[in-house]
Each structure stands twice: as C-alpha cells, then as structure tokens.
Amino acid sequence: MELYHTTDMDGISELNPDEARMEQLIAQLDIPDFKEADHPDLSLIHDPSGWVLTLYPAGIVTYENLDDADDHPRFMTGIFKAKALQLWKSLARGEIDSLKQLPWLRD
C-alpha cells in the first residue's frame, strides 16, 4: 500500500483515508463558509514522492511536487467532486506519471 495523507479545511491530517472518507473530505468544498476556514483548501499528498493535489473552491485543482524546489504548480479548472475524487485516488495509488499526462496549465 502506498503511504499518503490528506489535510482538511481545519488543517487536520489523516493517514491513508479510504475512498468514503475522501468523499467526505471533498464534500467540505460545499460548506458555505469554506473560504473563511483556517485552511480554505483540501490536499492529498503522496508521501514517498512528494506530489500533492490541492483542491480549491470553484473547481480549481493544483498538482505540484513539494520535494522539488524547481517544480512549479500545474493547475486545472472545472474539476468538481467526482473528478476530484478520481484524481485523489490516482495519486493515492502512486500514479504519478499518468497524472502528469493530464492537460495541466501553468502560469
């Protein structure tokens, strides 16, 4: 099993949450005052590789490597709950290369 963890809107991390728990976390994006939370984003980090997918309100997701100082975040828009869950599950399984092949944008 791959080692990964999530961080929720309160900054609380959970180690290796299952799919049902990931769905519950992603549902936090629908909370009316989510943008005022201590951490107004949700993330899943693949610990061995340092890759992270961060979800923001309005369907924005970023993909970056926290272990690589030269890496710059990639992003996509129009990513809502079902697709966000699919992305998180892929990263949890360590599918780094397939995630890199998606149509990410850069600033």
C-alpha positions as MATLAB code, in Angstrom:
seq = 'MELYHTTDMDGISELNPDEARMEQLIAQLDIPDFKEADHPDLSLIHDPSGWVLTLYPAGIVTYENLDDADDHPRFMTGIFKAKALQLWKSLARGEIDSLKQLPWLRD';
ca = [
       0.000    0.000    0.000;
       1.173    3.489   -0.854;
       1.585    5.948    2.011;
      -0.423    9.149    1.611;
      -2.248   11.651    3.753;
      -4.923   14.306    3.415;
      -5.299   17.696    5.044;
      -8.774   19.135    5.553;
     -10.170   22.670    5.908;
      -9.201   22.752    9.591;
      -5.613   21.722    8.872;
      -6.162   18.224   10.271;
      -4.220   15.456    8.538;
      -5.410   11.874    8.112;
      -3.171    8.994    7.116;
      -4.402    6.765    4.259;
      -8.129    7.622    4.350;
     -10.320    5.257    2.356;
     -12.450    6.306   -0.609;
     -15.543    7.002    1.510;
     -13.543    9.297    3.784;
     -12.005   11.061    0.770;
     -15.552   11.738   -0.473;
     -16.473   13.213    2.920;
     -13.410   15.457    2.868;
     -14.081   16.654   -0.686;
     -17.673   17.434    0.351;
     -16.218   20.142    2.624;
     -15.867   22.263   -0.519;
     -19.674   22.672   -0.416;
     -19.732   24.162    3.092;
     -20.983   27.760    2.714;
     -18.185   29.335    4.783;
     -15.415   27.097    3.400;
     -13.491   30.108    2.061;
     -13.279   31.501    5.610;
     -11.802   28.272    7.027;
      -8.331   28.188    8.590;
      -7.169   26.226    5.544;
      -9.513   27.042    2.628;
      -8.222   24.148    0.535;
      -8.022   20.355    0.721;
      -4.965   18.340   -0.173;
      -3.776   14.786   -0.670;
      -0.027   14.194   -0.501;
       1.672   11.065   -1.821;
       4.354   10.828    0.857;
       7.041    8.761   -0.934;
       7.141   11.089   -3.945;
       6.177   14.482   -2.506;
       3.449   15.035   -5.122;
       0.347   16.843   -3.886;
      -3.100   17.534   -5.353;
      -4.789   20.526   -3.744;
      -8.474   21.277   -4.234;
      -9.895   24.786   -4.021;
     -13.438   26.135   -4.258;
     -14.796   26.907   -7.732;
     -13.371   23.673   -9.184;
      -9.669   24.567   -9.158;
      -7.031   21.889   -8.533;
      -3.248   22.193   -8.434;
      -0.614   19.472   -8.837;
       2.931   20.030   -7.643;
       5.930   18.338   -6.096;
       6.716   19.673   -2.640;
      10.104   17.909   -2.614;
      11.348   19.650   -5.785;
      12.180   23.332   -5.266;
      12.321   23.804   -9.051;
       8.843   22.385   -9.646;
       6.115   24.902  -10.393;
       2.463   24.117   -9.714;
       0.238   22.998  -12.549;
      -3.487   23.642  -12.385;
      -6.822   22.780  -13.941;
     -10.235   24.378  -13.618;
     -13.679   22.841  -13.862;
     -12.726   19.965  -11.547;
     -15.617   19.162   -9.257;
     -16.274   16.437   -6.711;
     -16.386   13.283   -8.848;
     -13.300   14.204  -10.866;
     -11.507   15.461   -7.736;
     -12.101   12.091   -6.085;
     -10.771   10.296   -9.165;
      -7.604   12.443   -9.092;
      -7.068   11.868   -5.377;
      -7.490    8.094   -5.777;
      -4.944    8.088   -8.622;
      -2.390    9.955   -6.525;
      -3.092    7.729   -3.503;
      -2.211    4.739   -5.718;
       1.027    6.457   -6.755;
       0.019    7.008  -10.400;
       2.399    9.971  -10.725;
       3.192    9.635  -14.437;
      -0.424    9.245  -15.541;
      -1.379   12.334  -13.536;
       1.462   14.294  -15.172;
      -0.039   13.484  -18.596;
      -3.313   15.299  -17.872;
      -3.938   18.697  -19.515;
      -2.426   20.845  -16.752;
      -1.997   24.562  -17.251;
       0.826   26.696  -15.906;
       1.009   30.382  -15.094;
];
